[in-house]
Amino acid sequence: MNKLMQEAPQSFRGRLFRQDSSKPKERKIMVLRTGLAGAKFHVHSDEERERINNLAPGTELLLYREPDNEHDEWAIAVYLTEDDQIGYVTKFKNETIARLMDAGKKFIGIADDPAEQEEEDTLSDKPRTRKAPTENMAIPFSVYLVEEV
């Protein structure tokens, strides 16, 4: 075999496969649909309020544990960007997720379409007698567990 043949690059397909296989894959599992809580305490200007109210469905939201929160020991803060907190996961549904976060699990939020949430609520056959106060908010989002595959 000549030297040129030995130094020839691998096929394009082979290079793509090797690059692709070296990257960790993630799987997202939806664990909770809820509404944003506490936005009135973190959104101060009309510009911020407008941006939150017009949040595009599918926008990724960052979730951070706040174990030292004085109002809720299971508090999970919701951020639009690293330094732009917009509220919290409702305290009526956050304990299990908070415990999993404390154990090292990764979660993200994804903004939902408010129209789809209203449609889903009206299609339900079961009458709901009790709702948490934040469930009727206009800023619905889903919480996803992120696992490496």
Backbone torsions as a table, in degrees:
resi	resn	phi	psi	omega
1	MET	NA	135.2	-178.6
2	ASN	-81.7	165.2	-175.5
3	LYS	-62.7	-36.7	-179.9
4	LEU	-62.7	-40.3	179.9
5	MET	-66.6	-36.3	-179.4
6	GLN	-70.2	-33.4	-178.0
7	GLU	-91.2	-1.4	-179.3
8	ALA	-63.2	138.1	-179.8
9	PRO	-67.1	155.6	176.6
10	GLN	-62.4	165.5	177.6
11	SER	-62.1	156.5	179.3
12	PHE	-58.4	-43.4	179.6
13	ARG	-61.2	-41.8	179.4
14	GLY	-63.4	-40.9	178.0
15	ARG	-65.3	-42.4	178.8
16	LEU	-62.5	-42.8	-178.9
17	PHE	-61.7	-43.7	-178.9
18	ARG	-66.1	-42.2	178.8
19	GLN	-63.8	-44.2	-177.8
20	ASP	-66.0	-38.9	-177.0
21	SER	-72.6	-19.7	-178.6
22	SER	-84.1	-15.1	-180.0
23	LYS	-87.0	136.0	177.3
24	PRO	-69.4	140.5	178.1
25	LYS	-97.0	149.1	177.8
26	GLU	-122.1	149.1	175.1
27	ARG	-125.9	135.2	179.4
28	LYS	-109.1	129.3	-179.5
29	ILE	-119.7	118.0	179.9
30	MET	-70.2	130.8	-179.1
31	VAL	-120.4	-14.9	-175.8
32	LEU	-160.7	135.8	168.1
33	ARG	-113.3	130.1	-175.4
34	THR	-153.9	-177.0	174.5
35	GLY	-113.6	156.5	-179.9
36	LEU	-71.0	128.1	179.3
37	ALA	-105.8	149.8	173.0
38	GLY	73.2	15.0	-178.5
39	ALA	-61.9	-32.9	-177.8
40	LYS	-63.8	-20.0	179.1
41	PHE	-90.0	-15.1	-175.5
42	HIS	-117.8	-11.7	178.8
43	VAL	-110.4	111.2	-170.8
44	HIS	-105.4	-35.1	-176.2
45	SER	-99.9	160.7	176.5
46	ASP	-63.4	-34.2	178.9
47	GLU	-63.9	-44.9	178.0
48	GLU	-63.6	-43.4	-179.7
49	ARG	-61.0	-43.0	179.2
50	GLU	-63.9	-42.1	179.5
51	ARG	-63.4	-39.7	179.2
52	ILE	-69.7	-44.7	-178.7
53	ASN	-65.0	-26.5	179.5
54	ASN	-103.6	24.6	179.3
55	LEU	-59.1	124.7	-177.7
56	ALA	-70.6	133.3	174.8
57	PRO	-55.6	137.0	-178.9
58	GLY	97.2	-8.5	178.1
59	THR	-65.0	130.2	179.5
60	GLU	-79.9	133.2	178.5
61	LEU	-113.4	141.5	-179.5
62	LEU	-90.5	138.5	179.9
63	LEU	-118.4	129.2	179.4
64	TYR	-131.1	137.3	175.9
65	ARG	-73.6	141.0	173.5
66	GLU	-125.5	77.3	-176.3
67	PRO	-66.1	-19.1	-179.2
68	ASP	-96.7	12.1	179.8
69	ASN	-64.2	127.3	-175.1
70	GLU	-74.3	-17.8	-178.3
71	HIS	-96.4	-22.0	-175.9
72	ASP	-154.8	114.3	-178.2
73	GLU	-67.1	-16.6	-179.5
74	TRP	-107.6	22.8	-174.4
75	ALA	-60.0	136.2	174.5
76	ILE	-127.7	111.2	-179.0
77	ALA	-79.0	145.3	178.7
78	VAL	-112.9	126.3	-178.8
79	TYR	-120.7	143.8	173.7
80	LEU	-82.9	-39.4	172.8
81	THR	-135.5	177.2	-177.1
82	GLU	-51.8	-33.8	-176.5
83	ASP	-122.6	25.2	-176.3
84	ASP	-128.5	80.5	-179.6
85	GLN	-74.0	136.0	-179.2
86	ILE	-118.4	-7.1	178.9
87	GLY	158.3	-151.5	-176.1
88	TYR	-139.3	158.6	165.7
89	VAL	-69.7	135.4	-177.1
90	THR	-53.7	137.3	-176.3
91	LYS	-72.6	-8.1	176.4
92	PHE	-77.7	-13.4	-174.2
93	LYS	-136.3	15.6	-169.8
94	ASN	-101.1	-11.2	-171.3
95	GLU	-62.7	-47.0	-177.5
96	THR	-62.8	-44.8	179.3
97	ILE	-64.1	-41.9	178.8
98	ALA	-60.6	-42.6	178.5
99	ARG	-62.5	-41.3	178.4
100	LEU	-67.5	-37.6	176.2
101	MET	-63.3	-42.2	178.6
102	ASP	-62.2	-26.9	178.9
103	ALA	-87.8	4.8	174.7
104	GLY	101.4	2.8	179.0
105	LYS	-76.8	148.9	-178.4
106	LYS	-104.4	134.3	177.8
107	PHE	-130.2	150.6	172.3
108	ILE	-133.9	163.1	173.5
109	GLY	-111.4	150.0	175.5
110	ILE	-130.2	125.2	179.1
111	ALA	-64.2	133.6	178.1
112	ASP	-98.4	166.0	176.8
113	ASP	-84.1	119.0	-179.2
114	PRO	-58.2	-33.4	179.4
115	ALA	-64.3	-39.7	178.2
116	GLU	-65.7	-37.9	179.7
117	GLN	-64.7	-44.4	178.9
118	GLU	-62.3	-42.4	179.5
119	GLU	-63.1	-43.0	179.2
120	GLU	-63.0	-40.8	179.7
121	ASP	-64.2	-38.3	-178.5
122	THR	-76.7	-23.4	-179.7
123	LEU	-82.3	-13.9	-176.9
124	SER	-64.7	133.1	178.9
125	ASP	-78.2	-27.9	-175.8
126	LYS	-85.2	129.7	173.7
127	PRO	-75.2	134.6	178.9
128	ARG	-99.8	125.0	-177.6
129	THR	-92.6	-28.9	-179.3
130	ARG	-129.3	136.5	175.6
131	LYS	-132.5	144.7	172.9
132	ALA	-66.5	146.2	-175.8
133	PRO	-56.1	-29.6	-175.8
134	THR	-88.7	-6.1	-176.7
135	GLU	-69.4	-22.5	-179.3
136	ASN	-93.3	11.1	-178.5
137	MET	-72.1	155.1	-176.2
138	ALA	-81.0	2.9	-178.0
139	ILE	-118.6	77.4	179.4
140	PRO	-81.1	148.3	173.8
141	PHE	-151.4	161.0	178.4
142	SER	-113.0	145.6	177.5
143	VAL	-103.8	130.8	-178.6
144	TYR	-119.8	136.9	169.7
145	LEU	-82.6	130.3	-179.7
146	VAL	-107.3	119.5	179.5
147	GLU	-119.4	142.4	171.8
148	GLU	-79.0	138.3	-179.2
149	VAL	-105.0	NA	NA
